[in-house]
Amino acid sequence: MRKATYFAMSEAEALALVDRAATMHLASTGDEGQPILRALHVVHIDGALYFHAAPVGEKTEALGKAAVLSYEEDVARVPSTFLDPERACPATTLYRAVQIEGVLEACHDPHEKTRVLAALMAKLQPEDGYVPLDPTSPLYEKAIAGIAVVKLVVSRITGKKKLGQNRTPGERQKLVEGFFGRGHAGDYAAAEAVIAANPKDPLPARLLARDGTRLLAHLEERHLDEAARLLEGAYWLEGMTRERVKEAFRRSFVTVGAIDHEGKLLAAARATSDGRVAWIFDVIVAPEARGRGLAKGMIELLLGHPAVGDAMVVRLGTRDADELYRRYGFEDVKLAPLRAYRVVEMARRRHAPT
């Protein structure tokens, strides 16, 4: 990894990257010095990294040897046209990466092995649905004894985030505007990543509400609890659990919001799109922040995304905010039918369990 300090990632950021990695790559050597490079599931517990393996095999051949675990997270592909109308050279990829060096050790204690395997299950199957692991249970005793659990005793952690830090402010502005205008899934998140990595740059005007409140073009996982809390009691979500609301945000094409100066979420909204039809959902503003233009700012962000704003039809439903949406060209479909021919609008409803 290049040693430029502007690419450096803190240890906490690097370990957070490990925690959300679905798989990592192990690099080491086997008994005969042959190179080993394998993908595997890893968990981070108390400063060490763990993975499971067969009792006999390449990964256990590496015990006692130096090893590296690595993970790369692509943020966005940057076409040359974002930065130069003619030259191919500016084409690149923005990414985050972590590399963790150490020595591999075998774990023999059944309780430590169980703790690691339970953490792996929690990461890979968060929905639960199985009997909790117990090394003394007849259900798991032989399985836990028969599987190898390997620990990487960490000696060095290096993390890198390439998010435009080596560019000029003007070039970063072009990057951000390119992401706002392209319309790919994840582009708004990439724009926010570049902004977060370069906090001294001026914010784009589209990310400031009428009163100067910071608008977000992407809600991260840490925002979703707050978004679900803001939506509690919303008439259109009757019967929906907080977890289902959070999952709806995770699956949406675009999620936007607004935060105060301390980072507290004041507003949220989301949209889905297949490029032909888009839907706007769950527009909500905290009671104490209403009347400041936050809903307006979020709607403009959503409609500014090409996958939403350029769709043939953008739909939404409201009971009491139709005047807001009329400003953006929305009409009551009863007065302005979507099709010139007769249709029966139909829906299949699944009632929430009581």
C-alpha positions, -999 to 999 in steps of 0.1 A, spaced: 0 0 0 12 35 -8 23 54 23 8 87 15 -8 100 47 -38 114 29 -48 78 20 -43 65 56 -72 50 75 -74 49 113 -72 15 130 -108 19 142 -119 25 106 -99 -5 94 -115 -28 119 -149 -15 111 -142 -25 75 -133 -60 87 -166 -62 107 -187 -55 76 -166 -77 52 -185 -107 39 -153 -125 31 -115 -117 34 -85 -131 17 -58 -151 35 -22 -150 22 4 -173 37 26 -204 29 21 -241 33 43 -269 46 64 -270 15 66 -232 11 39 -231 -16 18 -199 -16 -17 -200 -1 -43 -175 -11 -78 -183 0 -111 -165 6 -127 -171 40 -151 -158 66 -135 -138 94 -146 -123 127 -129 -97 148 -130 -104 186 -110 -84 212 -82 -73 188 -76 -107 171 -91 -121 139 -105 -157 136 -117 -180 110 -127 -217 108 -111 -244 87 -109 -282 82 -87 -299 108 -63 -309 80 -57 -288 49 -39 -258 34 -51 -233 60 -40 -254 89 -6 -260 72 0 -222 77 -2 -225 115 28 -208 132 36 -189 101 33 -152 91 1 -144 73 -19 -115 59 -57 -110 59 -70 -84 34 -103 -70 22 -111 -44 -4 -144 -25 -7 -151 -8 -40 -169 25 -35 -173 35 -71 -158 34 -106 -148 68 -119 -149 71 -157 -123 94 -173 -151 117 -185 -158 129 -149 -125 147 -149 -114 152 -185 -134 154 -218 -107 137 -238 -79 119 -219 -84 83 -207 -58 87 -179 -81 100 -151 -102 68 -151 -99 51 -117 -117 34 -89 -125 47 -54 -121 21 -27 -114 13 10 -90 -15 19 -75 -31 50 -45 -54 54 -38 -71 87 -5 -89 94 3 -115 121 10 -151 129 -16 -179 128 -23 -199 159 -47 -228 165 -75 -224 191 -80 -255 212 -102 -244 241 -138 -255 233 -153 -224 249 -131 -200 228 -139 -220 197 -176 -218 205 -174 -180 210 -157 -176 176 -182 -199 158 -211 -181 175 -197 -148 162 -194 -162 127 -230 -173 128 -241 -139 141 -223 -123 111 -234 -147 85 -269 -155 97 -281 -125 118 -317 -137 115 -309 -164 140 -331 -195 136 -309 -221 152 -302 -235 187 -275 -215 204 -240 -231 202 -229 -249 234 -197 -270 235 -213 -294 260 -245 -299 241 -250 -333 223 -261 -312 193 -228 -295 189 -201 -312 211 -186 -334 183 -189 -307 156 -171 -281 177 -144 -306 187 -139 -316 151 -136 -282 135 -104 -261 134 -106 -225 146 -76 -204 137 -65 -171 153 -44 -144 136 -24 -128 164 -22 -92 150 11 -75 147 2 -47 122 -30 -31 108 -29 -8 78 -59 7 61 -63 28 30 -92 48 16 -88 63 -18 -116 88 -19 -102 117 -39 -78 130 -12 -50 133 -38 -71 154 -61 -75 192 -61 -107 207 -46 -119 215 -81 -113 179 -93 -132 166 -62 -161 189 -70 -162 173 -105 -161 138 -89 -190 146 -66 -211 162 -94 -203 133 -116 -217 109 -90 -248 131 -86 -255 131 -123 -247 95 -133 -276 76 -118 -260 43 -108 -269 25 -76 -244 37 -49 -235 69 -66 -250 91 -40 -232 71 -13 -199 76 -33 -205 113 -34 -210 114 4 -178 92 9 -157 118 -11 -172 146 9 -166 129 42 -129 122 33 -123 158 24 -141 178 51 -123 211 42 -140 213 8 -171 234 5 -204 215 4 -224 213 -28 -253 237 -27 -278 208 -31 -267 195 3 -278 226 21 -314 231 30 -330 266 29 -319 274 65 -284 259 60 -291 225 76 -269 197 62 -287 174 39 -275 138 34 -275 122 0 -271 88 16 -281 73 49 -255 50 64 -264 20 86 -259 41 118 -287 64 106 -313 37 101 -323 33 138 -329 71 139 -349 70 106 -371 42 119 -376 61 152 -387 92 133 -412 71 114 -428 55 145 -465 63 145 -466 73 108 -501 65 95 -488 47 64 -466 23 84 -492 9 108 -483 -26 118 -447 -23 105 -419 -32 129 -388 -10 133 -367 -37 118 -388 -40 86 -387 -2 82 -349 -3 85 -347 -32 59 -369 -11 35 -343 17 37 -314 -8 32 -331 -21 0 -339 13 -15 -321 27 -45 -317 61 -28 -319 71 8 -316 108 19 -319 128 51 -309 158 71 -288 162 102 -282 189 128 -248 202 138 -243 173 162 -251 147 136 -286 139 149 -310 128 121 -338 153 116 -354 140 85 -354 110 61 -368 98 29 -362 70 3 -369 60 -33 -369 29 -54 -366 27 -92 -363 3 -121 -355 32 -145 -390 32 -159 -411 37 -127 -399 52 -95 -416 54 -61 -409 79 -33 -416 66 2 -413 75 39 -408 112 37 -405 123 74 -393 154 92 -390 156 130 -417 178 145 -392 203 159 -375 207 124 -406 213 103 -410 245 83 -373 247 76 -374 234 40 -360 199 49 -387 180 31 -383 202 0 -345 196 1 -349 159 3 -375 157 -25 -351 177 -47 -323 153 -39 -344 123 -47 -357 138 -80 -322 149 -88 -311 112 -89 -314 103 -126 -328 68 -118 -357 86 -100 -362 119 -117 -357 106 -152 -381 77 -148 -412 77 -170 -434 79 -139 -426 89 -103 -452 78 -79 -459 85 -42 -489 85 -18 -499 111 7 -528 120 29 -519 156 38 -488 168 19 -501 170 -17 -495 207 -19 -457 201 -14 -456 175 -41 -476 196 -66 -447 220 -67 -427 193 -83 -452 183 -109 -471 156 -91 -508 153 -99 -537 133 -84 -538 102 -107 -577 103 -105 -575 137 -122 -546 129 -145 -546 91 -153 -513 76 -159 -525 57 -190 -547 66 -219 -564 33 -218 -586 18 -191 -568 -1 -164 -577 -16 -130 -551 -6 -105 -546 -37 -83 -526 -46 -53 -520 -77 -32 -520 -68 5 -504 -88 32 -518 -78 66 -493 -75 94 -497 -101 121 -514 -90 153 
